[in-house]
Amino acid sequence: MLKEERQAYIIHQINLHNKVLSSDLSVQLNVSEDTIRRDLNELAENGQVIKVYGGALSKSFQFPFQDGNVYAKENKKKIASKALTLINSGMTVLIGGGTTMIELARLIPNDLQCTFFTISPLVAMELAEKDNIEVFLLGGKLSRNTNIVTGSQVINELSDLHVDLCLLGTNSLSIEEGITDSDWEVVQIKRAMIKCSKNLAILSIAEKLNSNQKMRVAPLKEVSYLVTDLEPNDKHLKDFAKHIKVL
């Protein structure tokens, strides 16, 4: 594989999953980790990715948040619009982080009266613009890799919550493995969020479906709704629709 092809693959994986590990890319591309590190350094120098210890991040995670760096933004807006139909006045909603959740927060109408809990400062700031929304930002260590709060403090706070609906993004979703991720801290937070929720909606662009990461968050049976940018009757959603409600 030519260097240009290899780097194009790396950029796509970073855009899709927001974060990649050098060790994973080395296996996927069948090259040494030194080669991957050189690629990531070059891409970072060119301003295409953010280099971090052990891997790289999407530019969409750079603070302050920059709309122009959001991957598949129009598809994420479509997903956010669909997810909005799950939220009704009077509900208590727990919402995760990520660019799709930011798009959802922006769509919340001013006349909706809800209580939102979130692990994302960026989502909290968008929700705070709404007149009738009560917003609680859970406290903990802010992860520079994901722009969400993590750690035992967040998990303890989540253990005291009982919410009507949890809205989560995902790195990967499959029939066999369910929700999976590559970040151990994020896995623990998402598990705690799911545990305190009556219903769970996973918001995901279609490219992340039928893929798996190293660590399981929860089996598919824990998911109440799958919200994607595809039409519900799309052939790629047929197997998912046998198990959960697809929007």
LOKOL-674903 format. One line per 3 residues: number of its first residue (from 1); their letters; for each residue x, y, z of N, C-alpha, C. Coordinates in steps of 0.001 Angstrom, whole numbers, plus 500000, padded with zeros to 6 digits. Each point is the difference from the previous one (the first is absolute). Example, Ala and Ser with C-alpha at 12.3 -4.5 7.8 and 13.67 -1.06 7.14 Angstrom:
BEGIN
1	AS	513190:494310:507800:499110:501190:500000:500900:501200:500000 ~ 499650:501050:499280:500820:501190:500060:499230:501090:500730 $
***
This chain:
BEGIN
1	MLK	500848:498801:500000:499152:501199:500000:500884:501251:500000 ~ 499719:500939:499141:500748:501246:499940:499742:500844:501238 ~ 500969:500867:500310:499852:500853:501180:498737:500846:499917 $
4	EER	499701:500527:498828:498809:500847:499838:498728:499210:500299 ~ 499946:498745:499548:498837:499145:500270:499900:499684:501478 ~ 501138:499716:500613:500037:499685:501424:499527:501189:500830 $
7	QAY	500469:501170:499667:499603:501180:500761:498544:500367:499767 ~ 499494:499752:498797:498577:500236:499731:499147:499073:500855 ~ 500439:498746:500155:499291:499036:500849:500021:500479:501457 $
10	IIH	501146:500466:500454:500136:500477:501377:499061:501174:500265 ~ 499966:500956:499080:499133:501173:500159:498543:499582:500062 ~ 499611:499065:499149:498611:499541:499997:499646:499330:501332 $
13	QIN	500892:499169:500516:499744:499335:501282:499904:501003:501147 ~ 500819:501033:499961:499956:501034:501035:498699:500793:499907 ~ 499608:500369:498799:498743:500730:499818:498804:499168:500444 $
16	LHN	500053:498703:499690:498877:499114:500306:499874:499730:501491 ~ 501121:499702:500648:499965:499584:501407:500501:501072:500970 ~ 500409:501143:499463:500462:501145:500802:501365:499792:500640 $
19	KVL	500362:498748:500263:501296:499713:500603:500507:498674:499455 ~ 501299:499912:499734:500605:498733:499590:501246:499748:500831 ~ 500330:498725:500160:501215:499595:500700:501026:499519:498977 $
22	SSD	501239:500367:500231:501068:499587:499085:500077:498482:499901 ~ 499812:499315:501129:500092:498535:500018:498927:499368:499127 ~ 498773:500561:500032:498911:499467:499170:500273:500237:498519 $
25	LSV	500452:501194:499665:500290:500312:498599:501121:499127:499453 ~ 500969:499692:500849:501120:499153:499597:499499:498625:499567 ~ 499044:499449:500760:499438:498685:499673:499145:500087:498740 $
28	QLN	499148:501026:499931:499078:500140:498870:500739:500185:498681 ~ 501117:500729:500048:500729:500314:498763:501212:499092:499775 ~ 500266:499129:500992:501115:499052:499895:501336:500714:499776 $
31	VSE	500227:501040:500786:501273:500722:499989:500453:500189:501443 ~ 501218:500439:500186:500526:500182:501350:499381:501226:500669 ~ 500020:499996:501333:499497:501168:500737:500868:501225:499737 $
34	DTI	501270:499798:499721:500871:501125:499653:499505:500680:498724 ~ 499568:499198:499033:499470:500559:498750:498732:500800:500286 ~ 499139:499455:500837:498772:500705:500356:500308:501295:500725 $
37	RRD	500949:499964:500919:500360:501223:500737:500529:501077:499057 ~ 500794:499597:499024:500501:500974:499027:498839:500584:499190 ~ 499062:499143:499607:498827:500488:499267:499209:500999:500843 $
40	LNE	499757:499663:501250:499215:500870:500871:500713:501320:500251 ~ 501317:499942:500176:500768:501235:500186:499895:500901:498771 ~ 500073:499392:498825:499912:500766:498753:498603:500597:499833 $
43	LAE	498977:499211:500296:498619:500492:499892:499729:501111:501009 ~ 500588:499881:501190:499825:501035:501021:500708:501287:499597 ~ 501198:499868:499432:500751:501177:499539:499249:500728:498886 $
46	NGQ	499241:499240:499203:499209:500598:498917:498639:500500:500470 ~ 499738:499868:501292:498755:500506:500563:498778:499148:499730 ~ 500208:498711:499643:498872:499138:499641:499458:499192:501177 $
49	VIK	500839:499752:501002:499577:499267:501196:500670:500631:501216 ~ 499569:499557:501172:500635:500427:501243:500753:498813:500571 ~ 501299:500087:500114:500820:498895:500522:499920:499977:501516 $
52	VYG	499736:498827:500550:500002:499805:501451:500806:498753:500319 ~ 500255:499783:501285:500784:498833:500403:499293:498717:499562 ~ 500687:499189:499227:499455:498710:499584:499109:500023:498776 $
55	GAL	499768:501181:499418:499106:500045:498851:499723:501415:499539 ~ 498772:500245:499561:499628:501322:499493:498506:500211:500147 ~ 499605:501280:499979:498599:500395:500127:499555:500749:498757 $
58	SKS	498681:500003:499796:499410:500810:498944:500125:501475:500349 ~ 500084:500834:498983:500043:501448:500213:498708:500513:500633 ~ 498919:499225:499903:498732:500423:500600:500081:500051:501509 $
61	FQF	501033:499386:500606:500154:500031:501448:500896:501140:500474 ~ 500420:500843:499071:500823:501142:500371:499134:501071:500645 ~ 500458:500571:501099:499262:501068:500672:500664:501342:499681 $
64	PFQ	499199:501066:499685:498542:499995:499979:499437:499188:498836 ~ 498775:499487:500205:499346:499134:499030:499842:500713:498662 ~ 500386:499312:498916:499958:500591:498665:499081:499175:499090 $
67	DGN	498893:500597:499582:499030:499304:499168:500609:499483:498704 ~ 500942:500734:499457:500558:499636:498709:500745:498682:499988 ~ 500365:499495:501168:500746:498758:500085:499116:498777:500253 $
70	VYA	498699:500179:500071:499096:498901:500334:499830:499064:498808 ~ 500271:498732:500218:499862:498993:498956:498524:499645:499820 ~ 499547:499889:498757:498623:499605:499653:498974:500856:500740 $
73	KEN	500228:501296:500001:499161:500895:500786:498524:499944:499602 ~ 499707:499982:498716:498602:499992:499558:499291:498713:500436 ~ 500711:498886:499939:499428:498739:500464:499730:500036:501501 $
76	KKK	500895:500640:500742:499815:500108:501443:498832:500914:500345 ~ 499790:501022:499190:498829:500859:500200:498712:499207:499778 ~ 500022:499128:499007:498827:499170:499703:499711:499064:501170 $
79	IAS	501035:499414:500546:499853:499112:501152:499445:500770:501193 ~ 500534:501193:500232:499542:500833:501119:498526:500339:499872 ~ 499563:500298:498777:498596:500330:499757:499091:498816:500326 $
82	KAL	500436:498800:499625:499229:498802:500324:499960:499757:501509 ~ 501144:500153:500658:500086:499742:501434:499123:500956:500801 ~ 499810:501193:499474:499179:501001:500680:498574:499495:500226 $
85	TLI	499523:499121:499129:498631:499481:500131:499835:499099:501213 ~ 501102:499565:500591:499941:499144:501189:499855:500793:501285 ~ 500196:501318:499919:500006:500846:501201:498677:500740:500124 $
88	NSG	499354:499854:501141:498735:500681:500273:500118:500850:501254 ~ 499188:501040:500083:499994:500857:501189:499738:499172:501248 ~ 500687:500366:501066:499846:499309:501270:500990:498876:500219 $
91	MTV	500749:499640:498955:500953:498900:500125:501283:500445:500682 ~ 500670:499021:500600:501366:500184:500481:500908:499222:499067 ~ 500950:500705:499381:500811:499427:498925:501476:500075:500367 $
94	LIG	500703:498915:499741:501449:499933:500194:500642:499945:498624 ~ 500914:500897:499734:500559:500120:498652:501526:499968:500051 ~ 500581:499266:499062:501445:499863:499942:500667:501134:499256 $
97	GGT	501230:499754:499542:500746:501024:499291:500172:499650:498538 ~ 500699:500860:499280:500252:499767:498583:499272:500986:499117 ~ 500382:500011:498744:499486:501002:499074:498522:499808:499674 $
100	TMI	499522:498751:499960:498576:499775:499745:499156:500539:501148 ~ 500482:499839:501225:499266:500496:501169:499958:501525:500027 ~ 501059:500622:499508:500000:501463:499908:498943:500458:498999 $
103	ELA	499901:499300:498871:498967:500328:499012:498607:499809:500594 ~ 499808:498955:500776:498711:499757:500645:499661:501111:500982 ~ 500973:500385:500814:499770:501059:500989:499574:501301:499325 $
106	RLI	500557:500269:498833:499657:501228:499265:498565:499970:499482 ~ 499457:498790:499782:498657:499867:499449:498892:500034:501051 ~ 500364:499921:501259:498981:499987:501057:499164:501276:499919 $
109	PND	498662:499894:499863:499172:501207:499907:499891:500731:501334 ~ 499815:501301:499933:499952:500816:501216:498814:499675:500894 ~ 498928:499454:499426:498817:499735:500815:500017:498615:500651 $
112	LQC	501050:499215:499732:500104:498682:500627:500447:500159:501449 ~ 499281:499371:500910:500315:500077:501424:500517:498655:500471 ~ 501296:499912:500172:500652:498750:500386:501154:500273:500949 $
115	TFF	500425:498943:500664:501231:500051:500786:501046:499139:499306 ~ 501142:500605:499717:501086:499282:499343:501187:499855:500943 ~ 500555:498802:500045:501290:499750:500632:500975:499634:498885 $
118	TIS	501223:500516:500080:500974:499688:498953:501408:499891:500565 ~ 500830:499235:499295:501415:499853:500347:500864:500880:499110 ~ 499365:500804:499144:500741:500807:499023:499826:501493:500263 $
121	PLV	501072:500714:500322:499901:501453:500154:499517:500699:498735 ~ 500402:499503:498825:499587:500622:498740:498503:499838:499769 ~ 499461:498818:500307:498561:499775:499884:499250:500850:501016 $
124	AME	500537:500073:501217:499359:500802:501054:499882:501460:499583 ~ 501026:500529:499364:499977:501398:499569:498936:500247:498947 ~ 499811:499026:499088:498957:500129:498978:498609:499918:500645 $
127	LAE	499816:499078:500922:498707:499839:500664:499642:501218:500848 ~ 501015:500631:500572:499773:501154:500876:499405:501187:499253 ~ 500069:499974:498664:499409:501069:499198:498478:499911:499934 $
130	KDN	499437:498857:500404:498554:499776:499906:499296:500513:501256 ~ 498884:500694:499800:499338:500712:501099:499410:499090:501066 ~ 499441:498848:499600:499249:499173:500937:500693:498697:500377 $
133	IEV	501275:499914:499688:500767:498801:500303:500808:500201:501277 ~ 499905:499024:500889:500862:499995:501187:501174:499078:499692 ~ 501206:500508:500179:501193:499276:499580:500916:499721:501194 $
136	FLL	500384:498727:500142:500959:499608:501027:501219:499392:499323 ~ 501156:500596:500241:501254:499475:499481:500641:499155:501095 ~ 500149:498711:499741:500612:499116:500979:501488:500327:500127 $
139	GGK	500517:499877:501193:501374:500424:500273:500986:498849:499985 ~ 501218:500290:499610:501061:498998:499978:501203:500527:499259 ~ 500910:499101:499655:501196:500368:499250:499647:500192:498534 $
142	LSR	500375:501139:499449:499729:500249:498589:501041:499295:499136 ~ 499516:499108:499147:500893:499284:499091:500289:500862:498782 ~ 501260:500296:499753:500375:500786:498826:499785:499204:498713 $
145	NTN	499982:498675:500112:499822:499159:498816:498570:499984:499495 ~ 499024:500208:500911:498597:499851:499626:499133:501193:500366 ~ 500545:500957:500754:499236:501168:500460:498758:499611:500803 $
148	IVT	500110:498900:500762:498966:499648:500967:500662:499813:501355 ~ 499179:500009:501057:500541:499781:501342:499996:498503:500298 ~ 501059:499539:500647:500155:498582:500300:500424:499833:501457 $
151	GSQ	500139:498759:500414:500501:499712:501331:498926:499539:500977 ~ 500454:499608:501190:499115:499415:501008:498945:500982:500493 ~ 500307:501289:500032:499024:500987:500463:498761:499999:499103 $
154	VIN	500214:499935:498696:498880:499974:499056:499176:498727:500191 ~ 500678:498874:500143:499303:498722:500178:499166:500021:501281 ~ 500547:500594:501078:499240:500103:501253:498756:500872:499824 $
157	ELS	500137:501101:499286:498850:500878:499766:498941:499300:499146 ~ 500445:499257:499015:499068:499279:499131:499234:498921:500771 ~ 500639:499424:501005:499340:498939:500770:498791:500515:500771 $
160	DLH	499906:501306:500207:498865:500594:500715:498898:500463:499053 ~ 500194:499831:498691:499022:500474:499025:499084:498876:499514 ~ 498783:500384:499639:499062:499117:499304:499334:500862:498934 $
163	VDL	500393:499802:498748:499527:500874:498931:499090:499242:499032 ~ 499170:500761:499287:499070:499404:499040:500700:499516:498739 ~ 501009:500758:499577:500643:499713:498718:501471:500361:500053 $
166	CLL	500823:499110:499466:501433:500270:499847:500318:500041:498515 ~ 500674:501046:499570:500401:500179:498601:501518:499897:499911 ~ 500469:499013:499268:501436:499764:499909:500453:499861:498555 $
169	GTN	501191:500518:499730:500679:499676:498765:500783:498715:500207 ~ 500609:499496:498949:500783:498773:500120:501130:499989:499001 ~ 501068:499293:500353:501099:499807:499056:499673:498886:499026 $
172	SLS	499305:498964:500499:499636:498873:499156:498754:499327:500559 ~ 499225:499386:499107:498805:499256:500408:499823:498814:499067 ~ 499792:498837:500575:499775:498805:499197:498969:499110:500672 $
175	IEE	499416:499096:499215:499039:499045:500535:500667:499099:501036 ~ 501196:499522:499675:500674:499013:500841:500550:500594:501295 ~ 500673:501148:499908:500698:500555:501162:499271:501165:500649 $
178	GIT	498981:500535:499348:499284:501136:500571:500816:501281:499900 ~ 499989:500782:501078:500724:501276:500043:501436:499741:500431 ~ 500954:500462:499206:501410:499827:500366:500763:501314:499854 $
181	DSD	501128:500072:500711:500814:501225:499985:501466:499622:500162 ~ 500868:500983:499837:501437:499762:500105:500626:500688:501205 ~ 499189:500735:500773:500506:500772:501140:499398:499441:501280 $
184	WEV	500845:499454:500878:499521:499334:501217:499223:500941:500910 ~ 500461:501231:500161:499289:500965:500852:498616:500313:499440 ~ 499915:500171:498709:498715:500277:499357:499053:498812:500168 $
187	VQI	500520:498802:499888:499188:498793:500184:499345:499997:501378 ~ 500772:500337:501030:499456:499994:501363:498893:501043:500172 ~ 500208:501174:499418:498993:501063:500105:498730:499602:499268 $
190	KRA	500134:499468:498804:498816:499610:499225:499234:498883:500690 ~ 500700:499056:500601:499317:498931:500731:499160:500569:501140 ~ 500572:500958:500715:499276:500624:501112:498797:500791:499495 $
193	MIK	500145:500645:498849:498888:500761:499419:498853:499071:499602 ~ 500341:498883:499399:498982:499042:499577:499273:499412:501206 ~ 500747:499725:501049:499440:499356:501193:498920:500849:500660 $
196	CSK	500109:501321:499922:499044:500870:500699:498873:500480:499083 ~ 499873:499397:498825:499043:500485:499011:498903:498975:499718 ~ 498784:500504:499881:498857:499141:499665:500074:499554:498546 $
199	NLA	500365:500910:499107:500126:499704:498575:501320:500550:499474 ~ 500564:499294:499024:501278:500400:499415:499859:500171:498496 ~ 500410:501159:499499:500035:500250:498558:501456:500179:499566 $
202	ILS	500418:499227:499008:501336:500130:499428:499903:500795:498706 ~ 500768:501084:499919:500024:500867:498825:501297:499725:499246 ~ 499892:499553:498767:501203:499593:499272:499841:500184:498502 $
205	IAE	501043:500537:499364:500004:500021:498542:500170:498558:499507 ~ 499502:499727:498803:499947:498630:499490:501380:499352:499882 ~ 501031:500799:499776:501345:499448:499827:500510:499265:501231 $
208	KLN	499445:500309:501154:500471:499368:501232:499272:498702:500315 ~ 498955:499696:499243:499234:498790:500240:500752:498775:499478 ~ 499755:498867:500657:500637:498732:499614:501514:500067:500097 $
211	SNQ	500477:500740:501007:501433:500046:500293:500185:499819:501504 ~ 501216:499644:500407:500276:499725:501410:501301:500641:500446 ~ 500009:500442:501257:501214:500457:500654:500419:498959:501046 $
214	KMR	501068:500259:500705:500581:499007:500907:499158:499732:501244 ~ 499272:501014:500472:499342:499899:501309:498490:500115:499877 ~ 499292:499088:500619:498545:500023:499937:499430:500923:501074 $
217	VAP	499070:500846:499572:499263:500862:500923:498744:499287:500479 ~ 499214:499469:499058:498757:499320:500345:499534:499164:498811 ~ 499272:498908:500251:499454:499214:498894:498866:500744:499310 $
220	LKE	499650:499573:498814:498973:500676:499218:498649:499990:500713 ~ 499735:499004:500809:498709:499907:500682:499754:501157:500970 ~ 501052:500723:500363:499855:501149:500894:499491:501240:499252 $
223	VSY	500041:499969:498666:499630:501158:499191:498506:499984:499697 ~ 499326:501125:500251:498568:500138:499694:499786:500524:498589 ~ 500836:500974:499584:499856:500641:498694:501364:500131:499328 $
226	LVT	500018:499796:498687:501171:500305:499183:499610:501115:499042 ~ 500717:501116:500063:499702:501163:499165:501173:500218:499051 ~ 499740:499873:498696:501063:500149:499008:499587:500985:498906 $
229	DLE	500921:500225:499063:499728:500879:498869:499332:499258:498850 ~ 499773:498690:500146:499322:499213:498980:498493:499998:500242 ~ 499252:499648:498977:498566:499807:500184:499783:498690:500760 $
232	PND	498974:499924:500854:499798:498802:500830:499887:498703:499214 ~ 499521:500071:498751:499833:498781:499197:501221:499667:499142 ~ 501098:500723:500223:501219:499735:499241:500491:498579:500271 $
235	KHL	500504:499337:498964:500432:498613:500137:501118:499820:501033 ~ 500807:501040:500203:501097:499903:500964:499504:499990:501446 ~ 498748:500354:500211:499431:500032:501350:499087:498812:500276 $
238	KDF	499845:499136:499002:499046:498898:500107:500263:499120:501221 ~ 501253:499619:500213:500323:499129:501138:499827:500715:501334 ~ 500354:501278:500038:499811:500759:501240:498511:500123:500349 $
241	AKH	499178:500183:498981:498566:500183:500215:499337:498760:500586 ~ 500643:498860:499901:499469:498779:500607:500125:500019:501517 ~ 500881:500853:500506:500287:500007:501436:499563:501277:500713 $
244	IKV	500077:501129:499308:499701:501292:500637:499209:500884:499039 ~ 499421:501058:500551:499258:500956:499173:500989:500914:499291 ~ 499849:500100:498670:500925:500783:499185:499296:501250:499486 $
247	L	500653:501157:500170:499478:501268:499500:500833:500436:498802 $
***
